[in-house]
Amino acid sequence: MTDVLATVIESLPYLLSGVGVTLALVLASLALGFAMGVPLSLVQVYGRRTGRFLVSVYVWFFRGLPNLVLLFLFFFGIFPAMGLNLSPFVIAVIVLGLRSGAYQSQIFRGAIQSLGEGQMIAARSLGMSRWQAIRHIILPQALRVALPGWSNEYPILLTDSAVCYAIGVTELLTRATRIVSITYEPMIIYMACAVIYILLNYGGMRIFQMLEEKFRIPGFGNGAM
C-alpha cells in the first residue's frame, strides 16, 4: 500500500500538468462553439430559406456523428487532404468547437424564439433596422435567457475532451494512461484522474451558476433563469 501511495504522489505533478491542457481545450472549444452558435442561431430564426437549410445540414452533421469519428475524420482525412499540418491540440479544439457550435446554435435559437415576435415588432416601429433590433434588443436578452442551457456545454465538453487522447492530445487522460503504462497501477491512477475530473466539473459549474444568478432576468420564467 505504501508503494502504491508513493507511486501516486510521484506521478501527481505530471498528471496535474494535464489539467491545464484539458481546461485550455475545453474553454477554447466552448469559445469557438459560442462564436459559431450565435450567428447560426440568428440564421435559423431570421435567415432566408437557403441559409436555414445550410445551418440545418451543419447541425445534422456535427450532432449526428460521434466525437471520435469526427476527430479521426478531421485528423486523418480532411485537414491532410487540405494540406494543413495542424497540431493535435488545434484539431481537437476545432472539432469539439464545431460540434459544440451545433448544439449551442439550438440553445440560442430556443432563447431567441422564447422572446416572441413582439419585441422585434416594437423595435422596428421605433425606427430600428432589423440588425439594430437584433443587436440591441433581441440578442442581449437571448444570451441571458440561454445562459443556464449554455452553461451545460462546459461539463459536456469536459467529458468529451477525454476522447482527444486518441489523436495524441496530451490532456489529463492521456497523461494518466502514460503513467499506468509505466507504473502498472491502473486502478489508483484512474481513480485519481476521476477525482480530478469531478473537481473540474464541480468548480466550473459553480462558476457558471454564479454567472446565471448575476445575469438572470428578474421575473423571467418565475426566476428560474
C-alpha positions as CSV (number, residue, x, y, z in Angstrom):
1,M,0.0,0.0,0.0
2,T,2.9,2.3,0.8
3,D,4.4,1.7,-2.6
4,V,1.1,2.5,-4.3
5,L,0.7,5.8,-2.5
6,A,4.3,6.7,-3.3
7,T,3.7,6.0,-6.9
8,V,0.6,8.2,-6.9
9,I,2.5,11.0,-5.2
10,E,5.4,10.8,-7.6
11,S,3.0,10.8,-10.6
12,L,0.7,13.6,-9.4
13,P,2.7,16.6,-10.8
14,Y,2.8,15.0,-14.2
15,L,-0.9,14.2,-14.0
16,L,-1.9,17.6,-12.8
17,S,0.1,19.2,-15.6
18,G,-2.5,17.7,-17.9
19,V,-5.3,19.8,-16.1
20,G,-4.1,23.0,-17.8
21,V,-4.2,21.3,-21.2
22,T,-7.7,19.9,-20.5
23,L,-9.0,23.3,-19.4
24,A,-7.5,25.1,-22.3
25,L,-9.0,22.6,-24.7
26,V,-12.5,22.9,-23.0
27,L,-12.5,26.7,-22.8
28,A,-11.2,27.2,-26.3
29,S,-13.8,24.8,-27.7
30,L,-16.5,26.5,-25.7
31,A,-15.5,29.9,-27.1
32,L,-15.4,28.6,-30.7
33,G,-18.7,27.0,-30.2
34,F,-20.1,30.3,-28.9
35,A,-18.7,32.2,-31.9
36,M,-20.3,29.6,-34.2
37,G,-23.5,29.1,-32.3
38,V,-24.8,32.7,-32.1
39,P,-24.6,33.6,-35.8
40,L,-26.0,30.1,-36.7
41,S,-29.0,30.7,-34.4
42,L,-29.7,34.1,-35.9
43,V,-29.7,32.5,-39.4
44,Q,-32.1,29.8,-38.2
45,V,-34.5,32.4,-36.8
46,Y,-34.1,35.3,-39.2
47,G,-32.3,34.0,-42.2
48,R,-33.5,33.1,-45.6
49,R,-34.6,29.6,-46.5
50,T,-31.3,28.6,-48.1
51,G,-29.4,29.8,-45.1
52,R,-31.7,27.9,-42.7
53,F,-31.2,24.7,-44.8
54,L,-27.4,25.0,-44.8
55,V,-27.4,25.5,-41.0
56,S,-29.7,22.5,-40.5
57,V,-27.2,20.4,-42.6
58,Y,-24.3,21.6,-40.4
59,V,-26.2,20.9,-37.2
60,W,-27.3,17.5,-38.5
61,F,-23.7,16.5,-39.5
62,F,-22.0,17.5,-36.3
63,R,-24.7,16.3,-33.9
64,G,-25.1,13.0,-35.8
65,L,-21.5,11.7,-35.6
66,P,-19.6,10.6,-32.5
67,N,-16.8,12.8,-31.3
68,L,-14.2,10.1,-32.0
69,V,-15.4,9.7,-35.6
70,L,-15.2,13.4,-36.1
71,L,-11.7,13.6,-34.6
72,F,-10.4,10.8,-36.9
73,L,-12.2,12.3,-39.9
74,F,-10.5,15.7,-39.5
75,F,-7.2,14.4,-38.2
76,F,-6.6,11.7,-40.8
77,G,-8.8,12.9,-43.6
78,I,-10.0,16.5,-44.1
79,F,-7.0,18.5,-42.8
80,P,-4.3,16.4,-44.5
81,A,-6.3,16.5,-47.7
82,M,-6.3,20.3,-47.5
83,G,-2.6,20.3,-47.0
84,L,-2.9,21.6,-43.4
85,N,-0.4,20.4,-40.9
86,L,-2.1,21.3,-37.6
87,S,-1.2,20.1,-34.1
88,P,-3.5,17.5,-32.4
89,F,-4.5,20.2,-29.9
90,V,-5.6,22.6,-32.6
91,I,-7.5,19.9,-34.4
92,A,-9.2,18.8,-31.2
93,V,-10.3,22.4,-30.5
94,I,-11.7,22.9,-34.0
95,V,-13.6,19.6,-33.9
96,L,-15.0,20.0,-30.4
97,G,-15.8,23.7,-31.1
98,L,-17.6,23.0,-34.3
99,R,-19.6,20.2,-32.7
100,S,-20.4,22.4,-29.7
101,G,-21.4,25.2,-32.1
102,A,-24.1,22.9,-33.5
103,Y,-25.5,22.3,-30.0
104,Q,-25.1,25.9,-28.9
105,S,-27.0,27.1,-32.0
106,Q,-30.0,25.2,-30.8
107,I,-29.7,26.7,-27.3
108,F,-29.5,30.2,-28.6
109,R,-32.3,29.6,-31.2
110,G,-34.6,28.5,-28.4
111,A,-33.7,31.5,-26.3
112,I,-34.4,33.9,-29.2
113,Q,-37.7,32.3,-30.0
114,S,-38.8,32.4,-26.4
115,L,-38.7,36.2,-26.5
116,G,-41.5,36.3,-29.1
117,E,-42.0,38.5,-32.2
118,G,-43.4,41.4,-30.2
119,Q,-40.1,42.8,-29.3
120,M,-38.9,42.8,-32.9
121,I,-42.1,44.5,-34.0
122,A,-41.8,47.1,-31.3
123,A,-38.1,47.8,-32.1
124,R,-38.9,48.2,-35.8
125,S,-41.8,50.5,-35.0
126,L,-39.3,52.8,-33.2
127,G,-37.3,53.1,-36.5
128,M,-34.6,50.5,-35.8
129,S,-33.4,48.4,-38.6
130,R,-33.7,44.6,-38.4
131,W,-30.0,44.2,-37.5
132,Q,-30.2,47.1,-34.9
133,A,-33.2,45.4,-33.2
134,I,-31.3,42.0,-33.1
135,R,-28.1,43.6,-31.8
136,H,-29.5,46.0,-29.2
137,I,-32.8,44.4,-28.2
138,I,-33.1,40.7,-29.0
139,L,-29.6,39.3,-28.6
140,P,-28.7,40.8,-25.2
141,Q,-31.9,39.3,-23.7
142,A,-31.5,36.0,-25.5
143,L,-27.9,35.5,-24.3
144,R,-29.1,35.9,-20.7
145,V,-32.0,33.6,-21.2
146,A,-29.8,31.0,-22.8
147,L,-27.1,31.1,-20.0
148,P,-28.5,28.1,-18.0
149,G,-28.6,25.9,-21.0
150,W,-25.4,27.2,-22.4
151,S,-23.5,26.5,-19.2
152,N,-24.3,22.8,-19.6
153,E,-21.9,22.8,-22.5
154,Y,-19.0,23.1,-20.1
155,P,-19.4,19.6,-18.4
156,I,-20.3,18.1,-21.8
157,L,-17.1,19.4,-23.4
158,L,-15.1,18.4,-20.3
159,T,-16.1,14.8,-20.7
160,D,-15.8,14.9,-24.5
161,S,-12.2,16.2,-24.1
162,A,-11.2,12.8,-22.8
163,V,-11.5,11.1,-26.2
164,C,-8.9,13.5,-27.6
165,Y,-6.2,11.2,-26.3
166,A,-6.9,9.1,-29.4
167,I,-5.2,11.7,-31.7
168,G,-2.3,12.4,-29.3
169,V,-3.5,15.5,-27.3
170,T,-1.6,15.4,-24.0
171,E,-4.6,16.1,-21.8
172,L,-5.5,14.6,-18.5
173,L,-6.5,11.1,-19.6
174,T,-3.5,10.8,-21.9
175,R,-1.1,11.5,-19.1
176,A,-2.9,9.1,-16.8
177,T,-2.6,6.4,-19.4
178,R,1.1,7.0,-19.8
179,I,1.6,6.8,-16.1
180,V,-0.3,3.5,-16.0
181,S,1.9,2.1,-18.7
182,I,4.9,2.7,-16.5
183,T,3.6,2.0,-13.0
184,Y,1.1,-0.8,-13.8
185,E,-1.3,0.7,-11.3
186,P,-4.4,1.4,-13.4
187,M,-6.9,1.4,-10.5
188,I,-5.3,4.0,-8.3
189,I,-4.2,6.3,-11.2
190,Y,-7.5,6.3,-13.0
191,M,-9.3,6.9,-9.7
192,A,-7.1,9.9,-9.1
193,C,-7.9,11.0,-12.7
194,A,-11.7,10.6,-12.0
195,V,-11.4,12.7,-8.8
196,I,-9.7,15.5,-10.8
197,Y,-12.5,15.4,-13.5
198,I,-15.1,15.6,-10.8
199,L,-13.4,18.6,-9.1
200,L,-13.1,20.4,-12.5
201,N,-16.7,19.7,-13.3
202,Y,-17.9,20.9,-9.9
203,G,-15.7,24.0,-9.9
204,G,-16.7,25.0,-13.4
205,M,-20.4,24.5,-12.8
206,R,-20.2,26.6,-9.6
207,I,-18.7,29.5,-11.6
208,F,-21.5,29.2,-14.2
209,Q,-24.1,29.1,-11.5
210,M,-22.9,32.4,-10.1
211,L,-23.0,33.9,-13.6
212,E,-26.6,32.6,-14.0
213,E,-27.6,34.3,-10.8
214,K,-25.9,37.5,-11.7
215,F,-27.3,37.8,-15.2
216,R,-30.7,36.2,-14.9
217,I,-33.7,38.3,-16.0
218,P,-35.8,39.1,-12.9
219,G,-39.3,37.6,-13.3
220,F,-38.5,35.6,-16.4
221,G,-39.5,32.0,-16.1
222,N,-40.6,32.6,-12.4
223,G,-37.0,33.4,-11.5
224,A,-35.7,30.0,-12.8
225,M,-33.4,31.8,-15.2
